[in-house]
Structures are given as structure tokens and as C-alpha cells.
């Protein structure tokens, strides 16, 4: 292995270590506890070394978010492909999304609630973001009929995110979560009659 290749591998290893430490600290204590000083202590590198990899905390949170989108995409893909039934796949993906948000609250916050400089809904979006949205697109495709499947995927995403956020924030009673989710999925997965024209 060349010196350059070894240095690149070591650099990538350090970046993974920093991102992993940020995820662990955020899950344990919340994002307010994640500072470059505390991360430097945890990974046993100086703050200047951290800044040689990331411009600051926001860049670290963005890297954590990208990892989170990759994880979420993989979990939704496994849920979607576990059945041949379109309705069951829709329910499985929704359940995987909700479980992800519930079991990894700080990671979910990095992805959707923290201010990050990631481009969404553009060709410049990181591959992990595109992969996550593609899973939503694929699971709604059988129900799109006359609707644009991208818009229907956005409605599913919005509905899931809204239910997760409002329930976690105590705005909606948790005991009705399953009924709300079933209602959302029932509407999205309802058969649509073809229409001759759109207004």
C-alpha cells in the first residue's frame, strides 16, 4: 500500500471515529452536549485535527445525518422487499420508519430537525438521501395511479414525519399512534379510479 493510500485510509478512519463519537454522545446526552471540545476528548485528537476533517459542529451533524439516511434507506429497503404485497410493503416501510425514529431519536433529529447544509430534493443531494427517498417512491408506486409518485412519496414522508414528531413532542397522545398510522396508510393505499382529465 502506498503512503498516500495509507494516509487516505487513516483519514477516513478518523472521520468515521469522529462521526461515531458524535452519534454516541448525541444519543446519550442530546445534540447540545456535542461540542468539538468534547468530541476531541472522546476520540483523543486535538480540536485542530477535528477541524482538519470538519469545518465545525454543523459539518459533523451533516455527516451524521448522511449516515442516518443510509441506515434508514437500508432498513426501509429490507422492509419493502420482505413481502410481495404492495399494501404489506407500505405498512412495513412505515413501521420501519417509525421504529427508526423511536429507537434513534438523536440520529433522527440530526437528519430532520437540526440545521444542516445538505441539499434536499435536488440532484446534488448525497446518494444516501436519494436512496432513502427512492424507497418511499418505490413503496408508493403501486398506488400512484394518476398521481405523481414523487408527490405521493412526499406526502407519505410528510405524514410519517408529522406523526413521529407530534407524538414524540407530546402533541398527539401515543396510545392512538397505531390508529393514526393505519388511517394514513389506508388513505395512501386506497385504490384510485382513473380519471380522464386532471384539473
C-alpha positions in Angstrom: 0.0 0.0 0.0 1.3 3.4 -0.9 1.9 6.1 1.7 -0.8 8.2 0.1 -3.3 5.3 0.2 -2.4 4.6 3.8 -2.9 8.3 4.8 -6.3 8.4 3.0 -7.4 5.3 4.8 -6.2 6.7 8.2 -8.1 10.0 7.4 -11.3 8.1 6.6 -10.9 6.0 9.8 -10.5 9.3 11.8 -13.6 10.7 10.2 -15.7 7.6 11.0 -14.4 7.7 14.6 -15.5 11.4 14.9 -18.9 10.8 13.4 -19.4 7.7 15.6 -18.4 9.6 18.7 -20.8 12.4 17.8 -23.7 9.9 17.3 -23.0 8.2 20.6 -22.7 11.5 22.6 -25.9 12.9 21.0 -27.9 9.7 21.8 -26.6 9.7 25.4 -26.9 13.5 26.1 -28.6 15.3 23.2 -27.1 17.5 20.5 -26.5 20.4 22.9 -23.8 18.2 24.5 -21.9 17.6 21.2 -19.1 20.1 21.0 -15.8 19.9 19.2 -14.0 20.1 22.6 -15.9 17.1 23.9 -15.5 15.2 20.7 -11.8 15.9 20.7 -11.6 14.5 24.2 -13.6 11.4 23.2 -11.6 10.5 20.1 -8.3 11.6 21.7 -7.4 14.0 19.0 -6.9 17.7 19.3 -9.5 20.2 18.2 -7.4 21.3 15.2 -7.4 17.7 14.0 -11.2 17.7 14.1 -11.2 21.0 12.2 -9.0 19.4 9.6 -11.8 16.9 8.9 -14.9 19.1 9.5 -15.4 22.8 9.5 -17.3 22.7 12.8 -20.2 21.0 14.6 -22.7 21.7 11.8 -20.5 19.8 9.4 -20.2 16.9 11.8 -24.0 16.9 12.3 -24.4 16.8 8.5 -22.1 13.8 8.3 -24.1 12.0 11.0 -27.3 12.8 9.1 -25.9 11.3 5.9 -25.0 8.1 7.8 -28.5 8.2 9.2 -30.1 8.4 5.8 -28.1 5.5 4.6 -29.2 3.4 7.6 -32.8 4.4 7.2 -32.7 3.6 3.5 -31.3 0.1 4.2 -34.0 -0.5 6.9 -36.8 0.6 4.6 -35.4 -1.4 1.7 -35.4 -4.5 3.9 -39.0 -3.8 5.0 -40.2 -3.1 1.4 -38.6 -6.2 -0.1 -39.8 -8.6 2.7 -43.1 -9.1 1.0 -44.7 -9.2 -2.4 -47.9 -7.5 -1.3 -47.8 -3.7 -2.1 -50.1 -2.9 0.9 -48.0 -5.0 3.3 -44.8 -3.4 1.9 -46.3 0.1 2.6 -47.2 -0.9 6.1 -43.7 -2.5 6.6 -41.9 0.6 5.4 -44.0 2.9 7.6 -43.3 0.7 10.6 -39.6 0.7 9.8 -39.6 4.5 9.5 -41.4 4.9 12.8 -39.2 2.4 14.6 -36.1 4.1 13.3 -37.2 7.4 14.7 -38.2 5.9 18.0 -35.0 3.9 18.6 -32.6 6.5 17.3 -34.0 9.9 18.4 -30.8 11.9 18.2 -29.9 10.5 14.8 -33.4 11.2 13.6 -33.0 14.8 14.9 -29.8 15.2 13.0 -31.5 14.1 9.8 -34.7 16.1 10.1 -34.6 18.7 12.9 -31.0 20.1 13.2 -29.9 22.8 10.8 -27.6 21.1 8.3 -26.3 22.3 5.0 -27.4 19.3 3.0 -29.3 19.8 -0.3 -32.7 18.1 -0.3 -34.8 17.3 -3.3 -32.1 18.2 -5.8 -29.7 16.2 -8.0 -26.9 17.4 -5.7 -28.4 15.6 -2.7 -26.0 13.0 -1.3 -26.7 9.5 -2.5 -27.9 8.3 0.9 -30.6 11.0 0.9 -31.7 10.0 -2.6 -31.7 6.3 -1.6 -34.0 7.0 1.3 -36.4 8.9 -0.8 -36.3 6.3 -3.5 -37.5 3.7 -1.0 -40.5 5.9 -0.3 -41.1 6.4 -4.0 -40.9 2.6 -4.7 -43.3 1.7 -2.0 -46.0 4.2 -3.1 -45.6 3.4 -6.9 -48.3 0.8 -7.0 -50.8 3.3 -5.5 -49.8 6.4 -7.6 -52.3 5.8 -10.4 -52.9 9.3 -11.7 -50.8 11.0 -9.0 -47.1 11.9 -9.4 -45.3 9.2 -7.5 -42.7 11.7 -6.2 -45.5 13.8 -4.8 -47.2 10.8 -3.2 -43.8 9.8 -1.7 -43.5 13.3 -0.3 -47.0 13.0 1.2 -46.1 9.7 2.8 -42.8 11.1 4.2 -44.6 14.2 5.5 -47.3 12.1 7.1 -44.8 9.8 8.8 -42.6 12.6 9.9 -45.5 14.6 11.2 -46.9 11.6 13.2 -43.4 10.9 14.6 -42.7 14.5 15.6 -46.1 15.3 17.0 -46.2 12.1 19.1 -42.6 12.5 20.3 -43.3 16.1 21.3 -46.4 15.1 23.3 -48.8 17.0 20.9 -50.5 13.7 20.0 -51.4 11.0 22.5 -49.1 8.0 22.0 -51.9 5.5 22.6 -53.6 6.5 19.3 -50.5 6.2 17.2 -51.3 2.9 15.6 -54.8 4.1 14.6 -53.4 7.3 13.1 -50.8 5.4 11.2 -53.4 2.9 9.8 -55.6 5.8 8.7 -52.7 7.5 6.9 -51.7 4.3 5.1 -55.3 3.4 4.3 -55.7 6.7 2.5 -52.5 6.4 0.7 -53.0 2.8 -0.3 -56.7 3.2 -1.3 -57.4 2.2 -4.9 -57.9 5.2 -7.1 -60.3 5.3 -10.0 -58.6 6.5 -13.3 -59.8 10.0 -14.4 -59.9 11.3 -18.0 -58.5 14.7 -17.1 -56.9 16.5 -14.2 -58.0 19.9 -13.1 
